[in-house]
Amino acid sequence: PRSLAPASSLLSHIMTLPLVAALAFALASPPPSRCSTRDALRRTRPASMQFGGLNPFRGKQDGATAFCLTLAFRTADRGPRSLLGQLDSLAADADTSSEDGIAALCADTALLLLRRKQEWLYCCGEAKDHGRDEAALERFDRLAIREAAKFDDRDSSATVDAALAAAGVAAPAGGPPTAAVVCAVGCLAGDREAALGGADFAGSATAMQTALEELAAARAEDALAFELFWVPGDDSEALEMEEVVLDWPQLMPC
């Protein structure tokens, strides 16, 4: 898997910025690609007034929303203008040491995925609003750990690359065509759930577009945390769509 950096950080290393590359599908698998910001910067905002579990004066910008958005693609090449190449570039250029850097990473990732809407094959996601920032960040942490496990705990012996290597056949130069999975996990200030018409969705390109637009339009002060994961994370890796369906059963055609 990759996280904003190839099998080296941002979903190629746990981007401590965090960048982690998506878990490689070769005999010797590198760590998943991953880029994360939750440990790099945490911001607190004034606590909202609460009465019991309900705040009658709560506004749209009170609290925060935890996002988890997953998309599956099929890509024919690994060049710098390909999806995987652009994810690598995002990971390499990301600055997660500042508010502006986190917001830029969040927005740039969302815009990249929006521009490739015609290439979406499967999608699913959730955007759950929480009345307290702390609760939203806790949900963000749980989502990030859940997704990291999916990208990290993969069996590299059951991949196309492993089969080719066992047969003594080298993969094509520049990397073979492959399916790719990209997952963005974020936490934005304010209630963003209402815009999606519900907390969870699968197979809805409209809901995915709306969620990505929320991430793309977030102000620097509203982007509380963000992580990006993707697979495959190495040019020699190849992922079959059958593997995607098995490992991400919540994905539906969109």
C-alpha positions as protocol buffer text, in pm:
chain_id: "A"
residue {
  index: 1
  type: PRO
  ca { x: 0 y: 0 z: 0 }
}
residue {
  index: 2
  type: ARG
  ca { x: 116 y: 356 z: -34 }
}
residue {
  index: 3
  type: SER
  ca { x: 42 y: 652 z: 173 }
}
residue {
  index: 4
  type: LEU
  ca { x: 137 y: 983 z: 22 }
}
residue {
  index: 5
  type: ALA
  ca { x: 474 y: 850 z: -53 }
}
residue {
  index: 6
  type: PRO
  ca { x: 544 y: 538 z: -252 }
}
residue {
  index: 7
  type: ALA
  ca { x: 578 y: 215 z: -63 }
}
residue {
  index: 8
  type: SER
  ca { x: 777 y: 454 z: 134 }
}
residue {
  index: 9
  type: SER
  ca { x: 561 y: 699 z: 338 }
}
residue {
  index: 10
  type: LEU
  ca { x: 225 y: 876 z: 300 }
}
residue {
  index: 11
  type: LEU
  ca { x: 38 y: 542 z: 208 }
}
residue {
  index: 12
  type: SER
  ca { x: 567 y: 409 z: 104 }
}
residue {
  index: 13
  type: HIS
  ca { x: 640 y: 472 z: 470 }
}
residue {
  index: 14
  type: ILE
  ca { x: 411 y: 564 z: 746 }
}
residue {
  index: 15
  type: MET
  ca { x: 454 y: 920 z: 669 }
}
residue {
  index: 16
  type: THR
  ca { x: 573 y: 1044 z: 982 }
}
residue {
  index: 17
  type: LEU
  ca { x: 537 y: 1309 z: 805 }
}
residue {
  index: 18
  type: PRO
  ca { x: 370 y: 1039 z: 795 }
}
residue {
  index: 19
  type: LEU
  ca { x: 426 y: 907 z: 445 }
}
residue {
  index: 20
  type: VAL
  ca { x: 391 y: 534 z: 378 }
}
residue {
  index: 21
  type: ALA
  ca { x: 391 y: 358 z: 44 }
}
residue {
  index: 22
  type: ALA
  ca { x: 123 y: 105 z: -28 }
}
residue {
  index: 23
  type: LEU
  ca { x: 206 y: -249 z: 62 }
}
residue {
  index: 24
  type: ALA
  ca { x: 403 y: -401 z: -222 }
}
residue {
  index: 25
  type: PHE
  ca { x: 288 y: -712 z: -397 }
}
residue {
  index: 26
  type: ALA
  ca { x: 625 y: -872 z: -462 }
}
residue {
  index: 27
  type: LEU
  ca { x: 816 y: -1149 z: -291 }
}
residue {
  index: 28
  type: ALA
  ca { x: 989 y: -891 z: -75 }
}
residue {
  index: 29
  type: SER
  ca { x: 718 y: -641 z: 10 }
}
residue {
  index: 30
  type: PRO
  ca { x: 806 y: -286 z: 117 }
}
residue {
  index: 31
  type: PRO
  ca { x: 589 y: -110 z: 372 }
}
residue {
  index: 32
  type: PRO
  ca { x: 255 y: 35 z: 250 }
}
residue {
  index: 33
  type: SER
  ca { x: 240 y: 387 z: 106 }
}
residue {
  index: 34
  type: ARG
  ca { x: 99 y: 624 z: 358 }
}
residue {
  index: 35
  type: CYS
  ca { x: 104 y: 991 z: 437 }
}
residue {
  index: 36
  type: SER
  ca { x: -33 y: 1108 z: 766 }
}
residue {
  index: 37
  type: THR
  ca { x: -61 y: 1424 z: 966 }
}
residue {
  index: 38
  type: ARG
  ca { x: -232 y: 1325 z: 1287 }
}
residue {
  index: 39
  type: ASP
  ca { x: 95 y: 1311 z: 1484 }
}
residue {
  index: 40
  type: ALA
  ca { x: 253 y: 1607 z: 1309 }
}
residue {
  index: 41
  type: LEU
  ca { x: 2 y: 1868 z: 1414 }
}
residue {
  index: 42
  type: ARG
  ca { x: -297 y: 1872 z: 1646 }
}
residue {
  index: 43
  type: ARG
  ca { x: -501 y: 2185 z: 1696 }
}
residue {
  index: 44
  type: THR
  ca { x: -766 y: 2257 z: 1954 }
}
residue {
  index: 45
  type: ARG
  ca { x: -1051 y: 2501 z: 1913 }
}
residue {
  index: 46
  type: PRO
  ca { x: -1271 y: 2662 z: 2178 }
}
residue {
  index: 47
  type: ALA
  ca { x: -1500 y: 2403 z: 2331 }
}
residue {
  index: 48
  type: SER
  ca { x: -1864 y: 2444 z: 2234 }
}
residue {
  index: 49
  type: MET
  ca { x: -2129 y: 2487 z: 2502 }
}
residue {
  index: 50
  type: GLN
  ca { x: -2299 y: 2157 z: 2577 }
}
residue {
  index: 51
  type: PHE
  ca { x: -2601 y: 2059 z: 2787 }
}
residue {
  index: 52
  type: GLY
  ca { x: -2596 y: 1688 z: 2859 }
}
residue {
  index: 53
  type: GLY
  ca { x: -2530 y: 1526 z: 2522 }
}
residue {
  index: 54
  type: LEU
  ca { x: -2705 y: 1798 z: 2320 }
}
residue {
  index: 55
  type: ASN
  ca { x: -2597 y: 2154 z: 2248 }
}
residue {
  index: 56
  type: PRO
  ca { x: -2902 y: 2360 z: 2145 }
}
residue {
  index: 57
  type: PHE
  ca { x: -2676 y: 2646 z: 2033 }
}
residue {
  index: 58
  type: ARG
  ca { x: -2449 y: 2434 z: 1819 }
}
residue {
  index: 59
  type: GLY
  ca { x: -2363 y: 2580 z: 1481 }
}
residue {
  index: 60
  type: LYS
  ca { x: -2242 y: 2418 z: 1158 }
}
residue {
  index: 61
  type: GLN
  ca { x: -1879 y: 2492 z: 1242 }
}
residue {
  index: 62
  type: ASP
  ca { x: -1894 y: 2340 z: 1591 }
}
residue {
  index: 63
  type: GLY
  ca { x: -1749 y: 1993 z: 1640 }
}
residue {
  index: 64
  type: ALA
  ca { x: -1577 y: 1807 z: 1357 }
}
residue {
  index: 65
  type: THR
  ca { x: -1635 y: 1536 z: 1095 }
}
residue {
  index: 66
  type: ALA
  ca { x: -1421 y: 1226 z: 1042 }
}
residue {
  index: 67
  type: PHE
  ca { x: -1393 y: 1108 z: 681 }
}
residue {
  index: 68
  type: CYS
  ca { x: -1282 y: 778 z: 529 }
}
residue {
  index: 69
  type: LEU
  ca { x: -1302 y: 768 z: 147 }
}
residue {
  index: 70
  type: THR
  ca { x: -1189 y: 471 z: -63 }
}
residue {
  index: 71
  type: LEU
  ca { x: -1167 y: 445 z: -442 }
}
residue {
  index: 72
  type: ALA
  ca { x: -1054 y: 167 z: -675 }
}
residue {
  index: 73
  type: PHE
  ca { x: -900 y: 233 z: -1016 }
}
residue {
  index: 74
  type: ARG
  ca { x: -734 y: 43 z: -1296 }
}
residue {
  index: 75
  type: THR
  ca { x: -416 y: 202 z: -1427 }
}
residue {
  index: 76
  type: ALA
  ca { x: -220 y: 99 z: -1734 }
}
residue {
  index: 77
  type: ASP
  ca { x: 106 y: 280 z: -1662 }
}
residue {
  index: 78
  type: ARG
  ca { x: 327 y: 403 z: -1379 }
}
residue {
  index: 79
  type: GLY
  ca { x: 463 y: 724 z: -1535 }
}
residue {
  index: 80
  type: PRO
  ca { x: 479 y: 1064 z: -1362 }
}
residue {
  index: 81
  type: ARG
  ca { x: 139 y: 1165 z: -1503 }
}
residue {
  index: 82
  type: SER
  ca { x: -31 y: 843 z: -1399 }
}
residue {
  index: 83
  type: LEU
  ca { x: -241 y: 814 z: -1084 }
}
residue {
  index: 84
  type: LEU
  ca { x: 34 y: 629 z: -899 }
}
residue {
  index: 85
  type: GLY
  ca { x: 299 y: 872 z: -1021 }
}
residue {
  index: 86
  type: GLN
  ca { x: 96 y: 1171 z: -905 }
}
residue {
  index: 87
  type: LEU
  ca { x: 38 y: 1014 z: -564 }
}
residue {
  index: 88
  type: ASP
  ca { x: 414 y: 966 z: -534 }
}
residue {
  index: 89
  type: SER
  ca { x: 464 y: 1333 z: -616 }
}
residue {
  index: 90
  type: LEU
  ca { x: 209 y: 1442 z: -357 }
}
residue {
  index: 91
  type: ALA
  ca { x: 387 y: 1236 z: -96 }
}
residue {
  index: 92
  type: ALA
  ca { x: 728 y: 1370 z: -187 }
}
residue {
  index: 93
  type: ASP
  ca { x: 617 y: 1734 z: -183 }
}
residue {
  index: 94
  type: ALA
  ca { x: 391 y: 1719 z: 123 }
}
residue {
  index: 95
  type: ASP
  ca { x: 465 y: 1943 z: 421 }
}
residue {
  index: 96
  type: THR
  ca { x: 279 y: 1821 z: 730 }
}
residue {
  index: 97
  type: SER
  ca { x: 456 y: 2049 z: 975 }
}
residue {
  index: 98
  type: SER
  ca { x: 209 y: 2336 z: 936 }
}
residue {
  index: 99
  type: GLU
  ca { x: -164 y: 2409 z: 907 }
}
residue {
  index: 100
  type: ASP
  ca { x: -120 y: 2526 z: 550 }
}
residue {
  index: 101
  type: GLY
  ca { x: 76 y: 2213 z: 460 }
}
residue {
  index: 102
  type: ILE
  ca { x: -190 y: 1980 z: 597 }
}
residue {
  index: 103
  type: ALA
  ca { x: -468 y: 2172 z: 423 }
}
residue {
  index: 104
  type: ALA
  ca { x: -271 y: 2171 z: 97 }
}
residue {
  index: 105
  type: LEU
  ca { x: -215 y: 1795 z: 116 }
}
residue {
  index: 106
  type: CYS
  ca { x: -583 y: 1739 z: 190 }
}
residue {
  index: 107
  type: ALA
  ca { x: -698 y: 1967 z: -92 }
}
residue {
  index: 108
  type: ASP
  ca { x: -443 y: 1844 z: -348 }
}
residue {
  index: 109
  type: THR
  ca { x: -537 y: 1481 z: -283 }
}
residue {
  index: 110
  type: ALA
  ca { x: -908 y: 1555 z: -316 }
}
residue {
  index: 111
  type: LEU
  ca { x: -856 y: 1752 z: -638 }
}
residue {
  index: 112
  type: LEU
  ca { x: -641 y: 1476 z: -787 }
}
residue {
  index: 113
  type: LEU
  ca { x: -915 y: 1220 z: -721 }
}
residue {
  index: 114
  type: LEU
  ca { x: -1190 y: 1452 z: -847 }
}
residue {
  index: 115
  type: ARG
  ca { x: -1004 y: 1513 z: -1173 }
}
residue {
  index: 116
  type: ARG
  ca { x: -996 y: 1137 z: -1226 }
}
residue {
  index: 117
  type: LYS
  ca { x: -1367 y: 1086 z: -1166 }
}
residue {
  index: 118
  type: GLN
  ca { x: -1412 y: 917 z: -1503 }
}
residue {
  index: 119
  type: GLU
  ca { x: -1164 y: 651 z: -1390 }
}
residue {
  index: 120
  type: TRP
  ca { x: -1346 y: 556 z: -1068 }
}
residue {
  index: 121
  type: LEU
  ca { x: -1448 y: 189 z: -1075 }
}
residue {
  index: 122
  type: TYR
  ca { x: -1553 y: 123 z: -716 }
}
residue {
  index: 123
  type: CYS
  ca { x: -1608 y: 354 z: -421 }
}
residue {
  index: 124
  type: CYS
  ca { x: -1727 y: 370 z: -63 }
}
residue {
  index: 125
  type: GLY
  ca { x: -1694 y: 603 z: 230 }
}
residue {
  index: 126
  type: GLU
  ca { x: -1819 y: 753 z: 551 }
}
residue {
  index: 127
  type: ALA
  ca { x: -1838 y: 1103 z: 694 }
}
residue {
  index: 128
  type: LYS
  ca { x: -1947 y: 1100 z: 1056 }
}
residue {
  index: 129
  type: ASP
  ca { x: -2010 y: 1426 z: 1239 }
}
residue {
  index: 130
  type: HIS
  ca { x: -1917 y: 1452 z: 1608 }
}
residue {
  index: 131
  type: GLY
  ca { x: -2016 y: 1727 z: 1849 }
}
residue {
  index: 132
  type: ARG
  ca { x: -1665 y: 1746 z: 1997 }
}
residue {
  index: 133
  type: ASP
  ca { x: -1334 y: 1780 z: 1813 }
}
residue {
  index: 134
  type: GLU
  ca { x: -1179 y: 1520 z: 2042 }
}
residue {
  index: 135
  type: ALA
  ca { x: -1444 y: 1262 z: 1955 }
}
residue {
  index: 136
  type: ALA
  ca { x: -1394 y: 1326 z: 1582 }
}
residue {
  index: 137
  type: LEU
  ca { x: -1016 y: 1292 z: 1616 }
}
residue {
  index: 138
  type: GLU
  ca { x: -1060 y: 969 z: 1809 }
}
residue {
  index: 139
  type: ARG
  ca { x: -1277 y: 838 z: 1525 }
}
residue {
  index: 140
  type: PHE
  ca { x: -1012 y: 956 z: 1278 }
}
residue {
  index: 141
  type: ASP
  ca { x: -747 y: 758 z: 1467 }
}
residue {
  index: 142
  type: ARG
  ca { x: -961 y: 443 z: 1461 }
}
residue {
  index: 143
  type: LEU
  ca { x: -1030 y: 480 z: 1088 }
}
residue {
  index: 144
  type: ALA
  ca { x: -662 y: 536 z: 1011 }
}
residue {
  index: 145
  type: ILE
  ca { x: -561 y: 228 z: 1209 }
}
residue {
  index: 146
  type: ARG
  ca { x: -833 y: 22 z: 1042 }
}
residue {
  index: 147
  type: GLU
  ca { x: -724 y: 125 z: 694 }
}
residue {
  index: 148
  type: ALA
  ca { x: -353 y: 85 z: 772 }
}
residue {
  index: 149
  type: ALA
  ca { x: -423 y: -275 z: 872 }
}
residue {
  index: 150
  type: LYS
  ca { x: -590 y: -342 z: 537 }
}
residue {
  index: 151
  type: PHE
  ca { x: -298 y: -199 z: 345 }
}
residue {
  index: 152
  type: ASP
  ca { x: -24 y: -351 z: 564 }
}
residue {
  index: 153
  type: ASP
  ca { x: -157 y: -700 z: 630 }
}
residue {
  index: 154
  type: ARG
  ca { x: -148 y: -829 z: 275 }
}
residue {
  index: 155
  type: ASP
  ca { x: -18 y: -1166 z: 160 }
}
residue {
  index: 156
  type: SER
  ca { x: 252 y: -1091 z: -97 }
}
residue {
  index: 157
  type: SER
  ca { x: 275 y: -1458 z: -199 }
}
residue {
  index: 158
  type: ALA
  ca { x: -68 y: -1444 z: -365 }
}
residue {
  index: 159
  type: THR
  ca { x: 5 y: -1170 z: -616 }
}
residue {
  index: 160
  type: VAL
  ca { x: 77 y: -1146 z: -985 }
}
residue {
  index: 161
  type: ASP
  ca { x: 437 y: -1044 z: -920 }
}
residue {
  index: 162
  type: ALA
  ca { x: 494 y: -1342 z: -693 }
}
residue {
  index: 163
  type: ALA
  ca { x: 352 y: -1579 z: -954 }
}
residue {
  index: 164
  type: LEU
  ca { x: 571 y: -1429 z: -1226 }
}
residue {
  index: 165
  type: ALA
  ca { x: 880 y: -1450 z: -1007 }
}
residue {
  index: 166
  type: ALA
  ca { x: 805 y: -1813 z: -920 }
}
residue {
  index: 167
  type: ALA
  ca { x: 777 y: -1892 z: -1289 }
}
residue {
  index: 168
  type: GLY
  ca { x: 1101 y: -1711 z: -1366 }
}
residue {
  index: 169
  type: VAL
  ca { x: 926 y: -1442 z: -1569 }
}
residue {
  index: 170
  type: ALA
  ca { x: 1017 y: -1077 z: -1513 }
}
residue {
  index: 171
  type: ALA
  ca { x: 748 y: -812 z: -1491 }
}
residue {
  index: 172
  type: PRO
  ca { x: 730 y: -564 z: -1782 }
}
residue {
  index: 173
  type: ALA
  ca { x: 966 y: -268 z: -1769 }
}
residue {
  index: 174
  type: GLY
  ca { x: 806 y: 26 z: -1592 }
}
residue {
  index: 175
  type: GLY
  ca { x: 559 y: -199 z: -1416 }
}
residue {
  index: 176
  type: PRO
  ca { x: 261 y: -400 z: -1542 }
}
residue {
  index: 177
  type: PRO
  ca { x: -96 y: -268 z: -1562 }
}
residue {
  index: 178
  type: THR
  ca { x: -263 y: -290 z: -1223 }
}
residue {
  index: 179
  type: ALA
  ca { x: -568 y: -219 z: -1015 }
}
residue {
  index: 180
  type: ALA
  ca { x: -508 y: 50 z: -754 }
}
residue {
  index: 181
  type: VAL
  ca { x: -682 y: 138 z: -427 }
}
residue {
  index: 182
  type: VAL
  ca { x: -662 y: 486 z: -276 }
}
residue {
  index: 183
  type: CYS
  ca { x: -794 y: 572 z: 69 }
}
residue {
  index: 184
  type: ALA
  ca { x: -809 y: 922 z: 220 }
}
residue {
  index: 185
  type: VAL
  ca { x: -878 y: 953 z: 592 }
}
residue {
  index: 186
  type: GLY
  ca { x: -937 y: 1303 z: 725 }
}
residue {
  index: 187
  type: CYS
  ca { x: -1087 y: 1512 z: 1000 }
}
residue {
  index: 188
  type: LEU
  ca { x: -1242 y: 1851 z: 922 }
}
residue {
  index: 189
  type: ALA
  ca { x: -1387 y: 2105 z: 1161 }
}
residue {
  index: 190
  type: GLY
  ca { x: -1762 y: 2149 z: 1142 }
}
residue {
  index: 191
  type: ASP
  ca { x: -2059 y: 1935 z: 1041 }
}
residue {
  index: 192
  type: ARG
  ca { x: -1992 y: 1796 z: 691 }
}
residue {
  index: 193
  type: GLU
  ca { x: -2216 y: 1491 z: 722 }
}
residue {
  index: 194
  type: ALA
  ca { x: -2536 y: 1673 z: 628 }
}
residue {
  index: 195
  type: ALA
  ca { x: -2398 y: 1765 z: 286 }
}
residue {
  index: 196
  type: LEU
  ca { x: -2370 y: 1393 z: 201 }
}
residue {
  index: 197
  type: GLY
  ca { x: -2722 y: 1313 z: 312 }
}
residue {
  index: 198
  type: GLY
  ca { x: -2598 y: 1042 z: 549 }
}
residue {
  index: 199
  type: ALA
  ca { x: -2293 y: 908 z: 725 }
}
residue {
  index: 200
  type: ASP
  ca { x: -2213 y: 604 z: 506 }
}
residue {
  index: 201
  type: PHE
  ca { x: -2228 y: 532 z: 135 }
}
residue {
  index: 202
  type: ALA
  ca { x: -2111 y: 266 z: -112 }
}
residue {
  index: 203
  type: GLY
  ca { x: -2123 y: 285 z: -489 }
}
residue {
  index: 204
  type: SER
  ca { x: -2242 y: 647 z: -497 }
}
residue {
  index: 205
  type: ALA
  ca { x: -2026 y: 864 z: -720 }
}
residue {
  index: 206
  type: THR
  ca { x: -2237 y: 1164 z: -619 }
}
residue {
  index: 207
  type: ALA
  ca { x: -2168 y: 1116 z: -247 }
}
residue {
  index: 208
  type: MET
  ca { x: -1798 y: 1055 z: -315 }
}
residue {
  index: 209
  type: GLN
  ca { x: -1777 y: 1372 z: -522 }
}
residue {
  index: 210
  type: THR
  ca { x: -1947 y: 1574 z: -248 }
}
residue {
  index: 211
  type: ALA
  ca { x: -1715 y: 1435 z: 19 }
}
residue {
  index: 212
  type: LEU
  ca { x: -1404 y: 1508 z: -188 }
}
residue {
  index: 213
  type: GLU
  ca { x: -1528 y: 1860 z: -256 }
}
residue {
  index: 214
  type: GLU
  ca { x: -1558 y: 1912 z: 121 }
}
residue {
  index: 215
  type: LEU
  ca { x: -1194 y: 1806 z: 162 }
}
residue {
  index: 216
  type: ALA
  ca { x: -1079 y: 2019 z: -131 }
}
residue {
  index: 217
  type: ALA
  ca { x: -1253 y: 2334 z: -4 }
}
residue {
  index: 218
  type: ALA
  ca { x: -1149 y: 2306 z: 362 }
}
residue {
  index: 219
  type: ARG
  ca { x: -973 y: 2611 z: 506 }
}
residue {
  index: 220
  type: ALA
  ca { x: -630 y: 2563 z: 662 }
}
residue {
  index: 221
  type: GLU
  ca { x: -769 y: 2605 z: 1012 }
}
residue {
  index: 222
  type: ASP
  ca { x: -1040 y: 2344 z: 947 }
}
residue {
  index: 223
  type: ALA
  ca { x: -813 y: 2058 z: 833 }
}
residue {
  index: 224
  type: LEU
  ca { x: -744 y: 1894 z: 1168 }
}
residue {
  index: 225
  type: ALA
  ca { x: -579 y: 1573 z: 1045 }
}
residue {
  index: 226
  type: PHE
  ca { x: -525 y: 1378 z: 725 }
}
residue {
  index: 227
  type: GLU
  ca { x: -379 y: 1049 z: 603 }
}
residue {
  index: 228
  type: LEU
  ca { x: -347 y: 901 z: 257 }
}
residue {
  index: 229
  type: PHE
  ca { x: -296 y: 535 z: 169 }
}
residue {
  index: 230
  type: TRP
  ca { x: -262 y: 360 z: -165 }
}
residue {
  index: 231
  type: VAL
  ca { x: -160 y: 34 z: -328 }
}
residue {
  index: 232
  type: PRO
  ca { x: 39 y: -79 z: -511 }
}
residue {
  index: 233
  type: GLY
  ca { x: 342 y: 108 z: -381 }
}
residue {
  index: 234
  type: ASP
  ca { x: 617 y: -20 z: -607 }
}
residue {
  index: 235
  type: ASP
  ca { x: 658 y: -12 z: -985 }
}
residue {
  index: 236
  type: SER
  ca { x: 703 y: -390 z: -997 }
}
residue {
  index: 237
  type: GLU
  ca { x: 382 y: -461 z: -807 }
}
residue {
  index: 238
  type: ALA
  ca { x: 51 y: -556 z: -965 }
}
residue {
  index: 239
  type: LEU
  ca { x: -288 y: -589 z: -798 }
}
residue {
  index: 240
  type: GLU
  ca { x: -579 y: -780 z: -948 }
}
residue {
  index: 241
  type: MET
  ca { x: -931 y: -645 z: -918 }
}
residue {
  index: 242
  type: GLU
  ca { x: -1036 y: -980 z: -765 }
}
residue {
  index: 243
  type: GLU
  ca { x: -799 y: -906 z: -476 }
}
residue {
  index: 244
  type: VAL
  ca { x: -951 y: -561 z: -434 }
}
residue {
  index: 245
  type: VAL
  ca { x: -1303 y: -702 z: -407 }
}
residue {
  index: 246
  type: LEU
  ca { x: -1191 y: -959 z: -151 }
}
residue {
  index: 247
  type: ASP
  ca { x: -985 y: -722 z: 64 }
}
residue {
  index: 248
  type: TRP
  ca { x: -1226 y: -424 z: 43 }
}
residue {
  index: 249
  type: PRO
  ca { x: -1568 y: -594 z: 32 }
}
residue {
  index: 250
  type: GLN
  ca { x: -1744 y: -266 z: 116 }
}
residue {
  index: 251
  type: LEU
  ca { x: -1643 y: -122 z: -224 }
}
residue {
  index: 252
  type: MET
  ca { x: -1926 y: -110 z: -478 }
}
residue {
  index: 253
  type: PRO
  ca { x: -1929 y: -12 z: -848 }
}
residue {
  index: 254
  type: CYS
  ca { x: -1981 y: 361 z: -892 }
}
